[in-house]
Amino acid sequence: MPEELALILVVLGVAGWIIYAVVKAALDTTRAAHKGIAGSLARARAARFQKKKARLQAFVRINIPAELERTARTIAKLEAVFADRRSDSKWVAHRPTWQKVTFKAFAAPKQNPQSTEMNVGELHAILRPNTEPWHEKESRMLERNCLYPSQPPSSSQRAEPEAFALPEISMDSAVFEPSSPNIRETDLDRFFGNERREVEQYNEKRRLLLSKYQELANSVAVWNESERQQWKQYRDSCTASENEELARFQDAARAYKLECSAENTRLREILDGFRAGQKQQVLQRLGYILGSIEWPVSMPHVWQVDYDEEQHILIVEIELPNIVHRPPIKFVEQRSGLVAKPLNQKERGEFIPQFHPAIMLRAALEIFRNAESSVVQLLALNGWVSFHHPHTGLDTRAYTAALLVEREQIASLNLNRIDPLAAFQALKGKSAGKLIEIIPVEPALNMKRTDSRFVDARDVLDSLGTNTNLAAMDWQDFEHLIRELFEKEFSGRGTEVKITQTSRDRGVDAIVFNPDPIHGGKYIIQAKRYTNTVDVSAVRDLCAVVRKEGASRGILVTTSTYGADAYSFANNEPITLLDGAQLLGLLQKHGYQFRVDLAEARRMRAE
């Protein structure tokens, strides 16, 4: 029973599916036939529609320009360019820049007593003359035109900008116009409705684009006016700042020129005064010359200068390095590099005696190569050393080198090739020689001491007052003064002073016997109360007396001065020359204060 029921159900299902398929196929056939008929009818209607529309087309004018996209792109581009122009427009006034230059005045040379440890390699640097002597540097400064080296401020002002201009934009309207009154409105709506709507839509878009363009044009006009006003403010601000900076530049240039011209005038006055042999200018320019010498840093830089205007004698004293208590070192090449080493005994004996003579010769060379012969006819160069005395521990200053030379003697030297010690000794320079110790020597010519240095005055001998002019006093009073002075100078040393009779030239002759085994001996002293320069013949006469008496030294004292030839002759003989200024210094040493006025004495004698 169940199998039969299942079979029946299967048969019924198959039969139902067959019926459904048959019905569906019939319906599809009917629907396809209906669709074909409808399509044929629709095509027929469309053909009739197009045929009638084509007939009416001649009576309707339709024009839709293709300008919307192009115009939209143009306006968008103009908006972008205008936005960039506005963002780039910044009218900020900047001050024009210029470099301010301050005149660097020539710094007067400063003395510096500081020194470091010397090394033997610096001996060559000491003997090497300046590559640019002072007179060349001086000439270079005097030839400058004092023009301000900086350029004036240049205008940073930007030109007035051109107004932002918009190009003209023209767009034709879309047109929909029936050309015949016989066309019914219903036919227009039926056959040309789409075209009419397209024309209306085009014209609306055209209106919107032209409105957008007009808004942009209005914004551009407002911005152009604002830009013009901002530029005017910018221009005024730039002009004001440029005028201010130009005024500052002109002030700086004027100050620079004034300072430069003032320095040129000062240097010119010093040079002219130097060439004229005026003492103040000679001393000032000699300071520049000595300060310009290119010494090693280990050298002290200290000097004193004096000048005899009448005899054209220059006296220079310089400080020398203490190479005895602080001997030079040497540098030795090792794997680690250059190493400082002390000199051995042989090297000390070879190098140390050369340093002071080398310094003296170099200083003399630099002085003569920068000083005309008419100004400096004779140079007295003294060198001293400062040190702590080993016996007393006190600061001590001792002359260790002295040189009295003329220009020709130095000009003939080639410092790069000489043996400094041999050359120094050949010029009869005084030093310790080859000894490696500090040995004081007598200066070639002492620095003069003027009346202005005499202080703490007290009463003097007998009736002589502090205002006594030694050059104008009675010659017999002068004799007694000289006698008493040298008695005091040599007293307390076991020295005996013997005064001789008055000589025919109204001088005073004295014989001094000093028992000191080293510095003692027999001295001949002669005094001359002169108002004119002592001639070299007086030195020759005293030298003859010294030889005749078998004396060890002669001392010539005068109230006036000596000529260059007198100093040159005495430098090679056992003669000491004391001029009027040094006589005053010796009297001051023993508590007596007088004065020497040669012009007054000559005037009194003439009267």
KOLNU-485977 format. One record per residue (C-alpha): residue number from 1; x, z negated, y negated. Coordinates in nm, 2 decimals, padded with zeros to 4 digits, m for minus. Each point is the difference from the previous one (the first is absolute). Last residue first. Layout:
! KOLNU-485977
> NUM/X/Z/Y
...
This chain:
! KOLNU-485977
> 607/12.48/m02.85/m14.19
> 606/00.14/00.23/00.27
> 605/00.11/m00.30/00.21
> 604/m00.35/m00.15/m00.04
> 603/m00.16/00.33/00.11
> 602/00.23/00.03/00.30
> 601/m00.07/m00.36/00.11
> 600/m00.38/00.06/m00.03
> 599/00.02/00.31/00.21
> 598/00.22/m00.18/00.26
> 597/m00.25/m00.29/00.05
> 596/00.14/m00.24/00.26
> 595/m00.18/m00.34/00.04
> 594/00.09/m00.36/00.07
> 593/m00.10/m00.26/00.25
> 592/00.25/m00.23/00.15
> 591/m00.07/m00.21/00.32
> 590/00.29/00.10/00.22
> 589/m00.19/00.28/00.18
> 588/m00.14/00.10/m00.33
> 587/00.35/00.08/m00.12
> 586/00.06/00.21/00.31
> 585/m00.33/00.19/m00.06
> 584/00.09/00.06/m00.37
> 583/00.33/00.14/00.11
> 582/m00.19/00.22/00.25
> 581/m00.21/00.14/m00.28
> 580/00.30/00.06/m00.22
> 579/00.21/00.18/00.27
> 578/00.21/m00.15/00.27
> 577/00.25/00.24/00.17
> 576/00.20/m00.12/00.30
> 575/00.33/00.18/00.07
> 574/00.19/00.02/00.33
> 573/00.01/00.39/m00.02
> 572/m00.20/00.28/00.15
> 571/m00.34/m00.11/m00.14
> 570/00.17/m00.08/m00.34
> 569/00.07/00.38/m00.06
> 568/m00.36/00.10/00.08
> 567/m00.14/m00.29/m00.21
> 566/00.21/00.10/m00.30
> 565/m00.09/00.37/00.05
> 564/m00.37/m00.09/m00.01
> 563/00.04/m00.18/m00.33
> 562/00.01/m00.37/m00.05
> 561/m00.23/m00.22/m00.21
> 560/00.00/m00.24/m00.29
> 559/00.09/m00.37/m00.03
> 558/00.30/00.05/00.21
> 557/00.18/m00.17/00.29
> 556/00.28/00.16/00.21
> 555/00.11/m00.19/00.31
> 554/00.32/00.09/00.18
> 553/00.08/m00.07/00.36
> 552/00.29/m00.09/00.24
> 551/00.25/m00.06/m00.28
> 550/00.36/00.13/00.02
> 549/00.03/m00.04/m00.37
> 548/00.10/00.36/m00.05
> 547/m00.26/00.13/00.24
> 546/m00.27/m00.20/m00.16
> 545/00.12/00.11/m00.35
> 544/m00.01/00.36/00.11
> 543/m00.35/m00.04/00.12
> 542/m00.10/m00.16/m00.33
> 541/00.14/00.31/m00.19
> 540/m00.18/00.24/00.24
> 539/m00.33/m00.19/m00.06
> 538/00.05/00.01/m00.38
> 537/00.07/00.38/00.03
> 536/m00.33/00.05/00.17
> 535/m00.17/m00.06/m00.33
> 534/m00.22/m00.30/m00.08
> 533/m00.32/00.12/m00.15
> 532/m00.06/m00.12/m00.35
> 531/m00.08/m00.34/m00.15
> 530/00.31/m00.16/00.14
> 529/00.11/m00.36/00.04
> 528/00.27/00.08/00.27
> 527/00.11/m00.26/00.25
> 526/00.29/00.00/00.24
> 525/00.03/m00.21/00.32
> 524/00.30/00.04/00.23
> 523/m00.05/m00.16/00.34
> 522/00.27/m00.15/00.23
> 521/m00.10/m00.08/00.36
> 520/m00.30/m00.14/00.18
> 519/m00.26/00.14/00.23
> 518/00.17/m00.06/00.33
> 517/00.27/m00.27/m00.06
> 516/m00.19/m00.17/m00.28
> 515/00.27/m00.12/m00.25
> 514/m00.16/00.18/m00.30
> 513/00.23/00.05/m00.29
> 512/m00.18/00.15/m00.30
> 511/00.19/00.17/m00.28
> 510/m00.19/00.05/m00.33
> 509/00.03/00.27/m00.26
> 508/m00.24/00.00/m00.29
> 507/m00.05/00.31/m00.20
> 506/00.09/00.04/m00.37
> 505/00.15/00.34/00.06
> 504/00.35/m00.15/m00.07
> 503/m00.04/m00.26/00.27
> 502/m00.08/m00.36/m00.06
> 501/00.23/m00.24/00.18
> 500/m00.05/m00.08/00.36
> 499/m00.25/m00.23/00.16
> 498/00.09/m00.15/00.34
> 497/m00.28/m00.09/00.24
> 496/00.08/m00.21/00.30
> 495/m00.22/00.02/00.31
> 494/m00.05/m00.30/00.23
> 493/m00.35/00.14/00.06
> 492/m00.18/m00.24/m00.24
> 491/00.05/00.22/m00.30
> 490/00.02/00.38/00.03
> 489/m00.33/00.08/m00.19
> 488/00.04/m00.29/m00.23
> 487/00.35/00.10/m00.12
> 486/m00.13/00.35/m00.01
> 485/m00.27/m00.09/m00.25
> 484/00.22/m00.22/m00.21
> 483/00.25/00.28/m00.05
> 482/m00.26/00.26/m00.07
> 481/m00.17/m00.22/m00.26
> 480/00.33/m00.08/m00.16
> 479/00.08/00.37/m00.04
> 478/m00.35/00.08/m00.14
> 477/00.05/m00.27/m00.26
> 476/00.32/00.19/m00.09
> 475/m00.19/00.33/m00.02
> 474/m00.26/m00.14/m00.24
> 473/m00.35/00.07/00.14
> 472/m00.17/00.34/m00.02
> 471/00.02/00.11/00.37
> 470/m00.08/m00.35/00.12
> 469/m00.32/m00.02/m00.20
> 468/m00.08/m00.37/m00.04
> 467/m00.37/m00.07/00.02
> 466/00.05/m00.28/00.25
> 465/00.22/m00.18/m00.25
> 464/00.37/m00.03/m00.02
> 463/00.12/m00.31/m00.19
> 462/00.16/m00.18/00.29
> 461/m00.09/00.15/00.33
> 460/m00.36/00.07/00.10
> 459/m00.32/m00.20/m00.02
> 458/m00.26/00.07/00.28
> 457/m00.19/00.30/00.13
> 456/m00.23/m00.02/00.30
> 455/m00.03/00.38/00.01
> 454/00.23/00.30/m00.01
> 453/m00.17/00.29/00.17
> 452/m00.11/00.16/m00.32
> 451/00.36/00.02/m00.12
> 450/00.07/00.27/00.25
> 449/00.19/m00.02/00.33
> 448/00.16/00.31/00.12
> 447/00.02/00.08/00.37
> 446/00.36/m00.03/00.11
> 445/00.23/00.30/00.05
> 444/00.17/00.09/00.33
> 443/m00.11/m00.33/00.14
> 442/00.27/m00.23/00.14
> 441/m00.01/m00.02/00.37
> 440/m00.16/m00.26/00.24
> 439/00.10/00.03/00.36
> 438/m00.28/00.00/00.25
> 437/00.14/00.06/00.34
> 436/00.09/00.28/00.24
> 435/00.33/00.10/m00.16
> 434/00.06/00.38/m00.02
> 433/m00.01/00.00/m00.37
> 432/m00.16/m00.31/m00.15
> 431/m00.10/00.21/m00.30
> 430/00.14/00.14/m00.33
> 429/m00.02/00.37/m00.07
> 428/00.33/00.17/m00.09
> 427/m00.16/00.34/00.03
> 426/00.22/00.06/00.31
> 425/m00.14/m00.33/00.13
> 424/m00.35/00.13/m00.01
> 423/00.09/00.33/00.16
> 422/00.19/m00.19/00.28
> 421/m00.30/m00.23/00.06
> 420/m00.26/00.28/m00.01
> 419/00.19/00.23/00.24
> 418/m00.13/00.32/m00.14
> 417/m00.20/00.28/00.15
> 416/m00.36/m00.04/m00.10
> 415/00.10/m00.16/m00.33
> 414/00.17/00.31/m00.13
> 413/00.19/m00.14/m00.30
> 412/00.11/00.21/m00.30
> 411/m00.28/m00.12/m00.22
> 410/00.10/m00.36/00.05
> 409/00.34/00.02/m00.17
> 408/m00.12/00.25/m00.26
> 407/m00.28/m00.23/m00.11
> 406/00.22/m00.30/m00.09
> 405/00.06/m00.30/00.21
> 404/00.02/m00.38/00.00
> 403/m00.09/m00.15/00.34
> 402/m00.06/m00.35/00.11
> 401/m00.09/m00.15/00.34
> 400/m00.06/m00.35/00.13
> 399/m00.15/m00.18/m00.30
> 398/m00.13/m00.33/00.12
> 397/m00.34/m00.16/m00.02
> 396/m00.06/m00.33/00.18
> 395/m00.31/m00.18/00.11
> 394/00.12/m00.34/00.10
> 393/00.09/m00.11/00.36
> 392/00.31/m00.17/m00.15
> 391/00.27/00.11/00.24
> 390/m00.16/00.30/00.17
> 389/m00.12/00.14/m00.34
> 388/m00.35/00.14/00.05
> 387/00.02/00.37/m00.09
> 386/m00.06/00.24/m00.29
> 385/00.25/00.29/m00.01
> 384/00.12/00.18/m00.32
> 383/00.09/00.35/m00.10
> 382/00.15/00.10/m00.33
> 381/00.00/00.35/m00.15
> 380/00.17/00.07/m00.33
> 379/m00.07/00.36/m00.09
> 378/00.19/00.18/m00.27
> 377/m00.11/00.30/m00.21
> 376/m00.37/m00.05/00.04
> 375/m00.20/00.16/m00.28
> 374/00.20/00.31/m00.08
> 373/00.07/00.05/00.37
> 372/m00.37/00.05/00.07
> 371/m00.16/m00.24/00.24
> 370/m00.19/00.10/00.32
> 369/00.30/00.12/00.21
> 368/00.21/m00.29/m00.14
> 367/m00.24/m00.27/00.11
> 366/m00.07/00.14/00.35
> 365/00.38/00.04/00.06
> 364/00.08/m00.36/m00.12
> 363/m00.28/m00.14/00.23
> 362/00.14/00.20/00.30
> 361/00.36/m00.12/m00.07
> 360/m00.11/m00.36/m00.02
> 359/m00.21/00.02/00.31
> 358/00.28/00.16/00.20
> 357/00.25/m00.26/m00.12
> 356/m00.24/m00.28/00.11
> 355/m00.06/00.15/00.34
> 354/00.35/00.11/00.11
> 353/00.16/m00.34/00.06
> 352/m00.28/m00.08/00.26
> 351/00.05/00.31/00.21
> 350/00.35/00.00/00.16
> 349/00.07/m00.38/00.02
> 348/m00.35/m00.07/00.13
> 347/00.04/00.28/00.25
> 346/00.32/m00.15/00.14
> 345/m00.15/m00.34/00.02
> 344/m00.31/00.12/00.18
> 343/m00.31/00.09/m00.19
> 342/m00.33/m00.16/00.09
> 341/m00.25/00.19/00.21
> 340/m00.34/00.15/m00.08
> 339/m00.16/00.19/00.29
> 338/m00.11/00.36/m00.01
> 337/m00.21/00.09/00.30
> 336/m00.09/m00.18/00.32
> 335/00.25/00.20/00.20
> 334/00.27/m00.08/m00.26
> 333/00.12/00.16/m00.32
> 332/00.20/m00.25/m00.22
> 331/m00.09/m00.08/m00.36
> 330/00.26/m00.17/m00.21
> 329/m00.02/m00.32/m00.22
> 328/00.12/m00.07/m00.34
> 327/00.15/m00.35/m00.09
> 326/m00.22/m00.27/m00.15
> 325/00.25/m00.26/m00.13
> 324/00.25/00.28/m00.08
> 323/m00.24/00.29/m00.07
> 322/m00.16/m00.18/m00.29
> 321/m00.16/00.31/m00.15
> 320/00.12/00.09/m00.35
> 319/m00.18/m00.09/m00.33
> 318/00.07/00.23/m00.29
> 317/00.17/m00.04/m00.33
> 316/00.02/00.29/m00.24
> 315/00.21/00.01/m00.32
> 314/m00.02/00.33/m00.19
> 313/00.26/00.08/m00.27
> 312/m00.09/00.24/m00.27
> 311/00.25/m00.16/m00.24
> 310/m00.24/m00.06/m00.29
> 309/m00.31/m00.04/00.20
> 308/00.14/m00.25/00.25
> 307/m00.25/m00.02/00.28
> 306/m00.13/m00.27/00.23
> 305/m00.17/00.03/00.34
> 304/m00.11/m00.25/00.27
> 303/m00.10/00.09/00.35
> 302/m00.19/m00.11/00.31
> 301/m00.13/00.22/00.29
> 300/00.13/m00.18/00.31
> 299/00.09/00.24/00.27
> 298/m00.15/m00.01/00.35
> 297/m00.26/00.25/m00.10
> 296/00.27/00.26/m00.02
> 295/00.07/00.11/m00.36
> 294/m00.16/00.30/m00.17
> 293/00.11/m00.04/m00.36
> 292/m00.30/00.03/m00.22
> 291/00.01/m00.36/m00.13
> 290/00.36/00.05/m00.12
> 289/m00.10/00.31/m00.20
> 288/m00.32/m00.16/m00.13
> 287/00.19/m00.31/m00.11
> 286/00.26/00.22/m00.16
> 285/m00.28/00.16/m00.20
> 284/m00.10/m00.34/m00.14
> 283/00.35/m00.11/m00.08
> 282/00.08/00.33/m00.17
> 281/m00.33/m00.02/m00.19
> 280/00.08/m00.34/m00.14
> 279/00.36/00.09/m00.08
> 278/m00.05/00.31/m00.19
> 277/00.26/00.25/00.11
> 276/m00.17/00.30/m00.15
> 275/m00.05/00.15/00.35
> 274/m00.16/m00.32/00.11
> 273/m00.23/00.00/m00.30
> 272/m00.11/00.35/00.07
> 271/m00.05/m00.09/00.37
> 270/m00.19/m00.32/m00.08
> 269/m00.21/00.18/m00.26
> 268/m00.08/00.28/00.24
> 267/m00.10/m00.25/00.27
> 266/m00.23/m00.17/m00.24
> 265/m00.15/00.32/m00.13
> 264/m00.05/00.12/00.36
> 263/m00.16/m00.33/00.09
> 262/m00.23/00.03/m00.30
> 261/m00.08/00.36/00.09
> 260/m00.10/m00.10/00.35
> 259/m00.21/m00.30/m00.12
> 258/m00.17/00.22/m00.26
> 257/m00.05/00.29/00.24
> 256/m00.15/m00.23/00.27
> 255/m00.23/m00.17/m00.26
> 254/m00.12/00.33/m00.12
> 253/m00.06/00.13/00.35
> 252/m00.19/m00.32/00.09
> 251/m00.21/00.02/m00.32
> 250/m00.07/00.37/00.06
> 249/m00.10/m00.07/00.36
> 248/m00.23/m00.28/m00.11
> 247/m00.16/00.23/m00.26
> 246/m00.04/00.27/00.27
> 245/m00.16/m00.26/00.23
> 244/m00.25/m00.10/m00.27
> 243/m00.08/00.36/m00.09
> 242/m00.05/00.09/00.36
> 241/m00.22/m00.30/00.05
> 240/m00.22/00.10/m00.29
> 239/m00.02/00.37/00.10
> 238/m00.08/m00.09/00.35
> 237/m00.29/m00.24/m00.11
> 236/m00.14/00.27/m00.24
> 235/00.02/00.27/00.28
> 234/m00.17/m00.23/00.25
> 233/m00.28/m00.09/m00.24
> 232/m00.05/00.37/m00.07
> 231/00.02/00.08/00.38
> 230/m00.27/m00.26/00.06
> 229/m00.23/00.17/m00.26
> 228/00.06/00.34/00.15
> 227/m00.07/m00.13/00.35
> 226/m00.32/m00.15/m00.11
> 225/m00.11/00.33/m00.15
> 224/00.10/00.19/00.31
> 223/m00.18/m00.26/00.22
> 222/m00.33/00.04/m00.18
> 221/00.02/00.38/00.02
> 220/00.10/m00.01/00.37
> 219/m00.29/m00.23/00.08
> 218/m00.24/00.23/m00.18
> 217/00.14/00.30/00.19
> 216/m00.03/m00.18/00.33
> 215/m00.37/m00.08/m00.08
> 214/m00.05/00.37/m00.09
> 213/00.15/00.10/00.33
> 212/m00.23/m00.23/00.19
> 211/m00.30/00.14/m00.18
> 210/00.12/00.36/00.08
> 209/00.03/m00.10/00.37
> 208/m00.35/m00.16/00.00
> 207/m00.16/00.30/m00.17
> 206/00.16/00.24/00.24
> 205/m00.12/m00.22/00.30
> 204/m00.35/00.03/m00.15
> 203/00.04/00.38/m00.05
> 202/00.11/00.04/00.36
> 201/m00.29/m00.20/00.14
> 200/m00.25/00.20/m00.21
> 199/00.15/00.33/00.11
> 198/00.00/m00.11/00.37
> 197/m00.37/m00.11/m00.03
> 196/m00.09/00.34/m00.15
> 195/00.19/00.18/00.28
> 194/m00.18/m00.21/00.27
> 193/m00.34/00.07/m00.15
> 192/00.06/00.38/m00.02
> 191/m00.25/00.15/00.25
> 190/m00.28/m00.25/00.02
> 189/00.05/m00.17/m00.34
> 188/00.04/00.33/m00.18
> 187/m00.29/00.15/00.20
> 186/m00.22/m00.29/m00.11
> 185/00.11/00.04/m00.35
> 184/m00.13/00.36/00.01
> 183/00.22/00.29/m00.09
> 182/m00.18/00.22/m00.25
> 181/00.17/m00.14/m00.30
> 180/00.32/00.19/00.10
> 179/00.36/m00.11/m00.05
> 178/m00.02/m00.34/00.17
> 177/00.28/m00.21/m00.12
> 176/00.22/m00.25/00.20
> 175/00.34/m00.05/m00.18
> 174/00.29/m00.24/00.07
> 173/00.17/m00.12/m00.32
> 172/00.34/00.13/m00.09
> 171/00.28/m00.26/m00.02
> 170/00.25/m00.03/m00.28
> 169/00.29/m00.26/m00.01
> 168/00.23/00.00/m00.30
> 167/00.34/m00.16/00.07
> 166/00.04/m00.37/m00.09
> 165/00.28/m00.10/m00.24
> 164/00.19/m00.33/00.00
> 163/00.14/m00.03/m00.35
> 162/00.37/00.07/m00.03
> 161/00.22/m00.31/m00.02
> 160/00.18/m00.10/m00.32
> 159/00.37/00.00/00.08
> 158/00.16/m00.29/00.17
> 157/00.22/m00.24/m00.20
> 156/00.32/m00.10/00.17
> 155/00.20/00.06/m00.32
> 154/00.37/m00.03/00.04
> 153/00.18/m00.32/m00.10
> 152/00.34/00.07/m00.16
> 151/00.30/00.07/00.23
> 150/00.26/m00.27/00.04
> 149/00.36/00.02/m00.09
> 148/m00.04/m00.09/m00.37
> 147/00.26/00.18/m00.19
> 146/00.30/m00.21/m00.10
> 145/00.22/00.31/m00.05
> 144/00.29/m00.13/00.21
> 143/00.35/00.08/m00.14
> 142/00.09/m00.36/m00.08
> 141/m00.08/m00.11/00.36
> 140/00.22/00.27/00.15
> 139/00.28/m00.08/m00.24
> 138/m00.01/m00.37/00.10
> 137/00.01/00.09/00.37
> 136/00.29/00.23/m00.07
> 135/00.18/m00.27/m00.22
> 134/m00.06/m00.26/00.28
> 133/00.19/00.19/00.26
> 132/m00.21/00.18/00.27
> 131/00.17/00.00/00.34
> 130/00.16/m00.34/m00.09
> 129/00.36/m00.02/00.10
> 128/00.10/m00.08/00.36
> 127/00.27/m00.27/00.01
> 126/m00.25/m00.29/00.06
> 125/m00.18/00.21/00.26
> 124/00.33/00.05/00.19
> 123/00.07/m00.37/00.00
> 122/m00.36/m00.06/00.13
> 121/00.12/00.07/00.36
> 120/00.20/m00.32/m00.01
> 119/m00.31/m00.21/m00.01
> 118/m00.12/m00.22/m00.28
> 117/m00.21/m00.32/00.05
> 116/m00.28/m00.02/m00.26
> 115/00.00/m00.04/m00.37
> 114/m00.22/m00.16/m00.26
> 113/00.14/m00.02/m00.36
> 112/m00.26/00.26/m00.12
> 111/00.02/00.15/m00.34
> 110/m00.29/00.21/m00.11
> 109/00.04/00.35/m00.12
> 108/m00.25/00.09/m00.28
> 107/m00.30/00.16/00.16
> 106/m00.06/00.35/m00.11
> 105/m00.37/00.01/m00.09
> 104/m00.24/00.12/00.25
> 103/m00.27/00.16/m00.20
> 102/m00.34/m00.07/00.16
> 101/m00.17/00.30/00.16
> 100/m00.38/00.01/00.03
> 99/m00.12/00.26/00.25
> 98/m00.31/00.18/m00.10
> 97/m00.36/m00.01/00.13
> 96/m00.31/00.13/m00.17
> 95/m00.28/m00.26/00.01
> 94/m00.28/00.10/00.23
> 93/m00.36/00.08/m00.12
> 92/m00.26/00.00/00.27
> 91/m00.24/00.29/m00.01
> 90/m00.11/00.02/00.36
> 89/m00.17/00.33/00.11
> 88/00.08/00.06/00.36
> 87/m00.33/m00.15/00.13
> 86/m00.20/00.20/m00.25
> 85/00.17/00.32/00.09
> 84/m00.05/m00.06/00.37
> 83/m00.37/m00.06/m00.05
> 82/m00.03/00.31/m00.21
> 81/00.17/00.21/00.27
> 80/m00.24/m00.15/00.26
> 79/m00.31/00.07/m00.21
> 78/00.12/00.35/m00.07
> 77/00.05/00.06/00.37
> 76/m00.35/m00.13/00.08
> 75/m00.15/00.22/m00.28
> 74/00.18/00.31/00.14
> 73/m00.11/m00.08/00.36
> 72/m00.36/m00.03/m00.11
> 71/00.02/00.32/m00.19
> 70/00.13/00.19/00.30
> 69/m00.26/m00.15/00.23
> 68/m00.29/00.08/m00.23
> 67/00.11/00.34/m00.11
> 66/m00.16/00.24/00.26
> 65/m00.26/00.14/m00.23
> 64/m00.37/00.00/00.12
> 63/m00.18/00.32/m00.13
> 62/m00.36/00.09/00.10
> 61/m00.20/00.28/m00.18
> 60/m00.34/00.06/00.17
> 59/m00.19/00.34/m00.02
> 58/00.23/00.19/00.23
> 57/m00.03/m00.27/00.26
> 56/m00.37/00.06/00.04
> 55/00.04/00.29/00.25
> 54/00.28/m00.20/00.18
> 53/m00.24/m00.29/00.02
> 52/m00.27/00.22/00.15
> 51/00.23/00.13/00.27
> 50/00.15/m00.34/00.06
> 49/m00.34/m00.15/00.06
> 48/m00.12/00.30/00.22
> 47/00.31/m00.04/00.21
> 46/m00.04/m00.37/00.01
> 45/m00.37/00.04/00.12
> 44/00.11/00.24/00.27
> 43/00.28/m00.22/00.11
> 42/m00.24/m00.29/00.02
> 41/m00.26/00.20/00.20
> 40/00.27/00.11/00.25
> 39/00.12/m00.36/00.02
> 38/m00.35/m00.12/00.07
> 37/m00.05/00.26/00.28
> 36/00.33/m00.10/00.15
> 35/m00.09/m00.37/m00.02
> 34/m00.34/00.06/00.17
> 33/00.16/00.19/00.28
> 32/00.26/m00.27/00.04
> 31/m00.27/m00.27/00.00
> 30/m00.21/00.18/00.26
> 29/00.30/00.05/00.23
> 28/00.11/m00.36/m00.05
> 27/m00.36/m00.12/00.09
> 26/m00.01/00.22/00.32
> 25/00.34/m00.14/00.10
> 24/m00.12/m00.35/m00.06
> 23/m00.32/00.05/00.21
> 22/00.19/00.14/00.29
> 21/00.26/m00.27/m00.01
> 20/m00.25/m00.27/m00.02
> 19/m00.20/00.14/00.30
> 18/00.32/00.02/00.21
> 17/00.08/m00.36/m00.09
> 16/m00.34/m00.12/00.11
> 15/00.02/00.19/00.33
> 14/00.34/m00.16/00.07
> 13/m00.13/m00.34/m00.07
> 12/m00.32/00.04/00.21
> 11/00.21/00.11/00.30
> 10/00.23/m00.29/m00.04
> 9/m00.29/m00.24/m00.01
> 8/m00.16/00.14/00.31
> 7/00.33/m00.03/00.19
> 6/00.02/m00.37/m00.10
> 5/m00.35/m00.06/00.12
> 4/00.06/00.17/00.33
> 3/00.31/m00.21/00.06
> 2/m00.19/m00.32/m00.08
> 1/m00.26/00.08/00.26
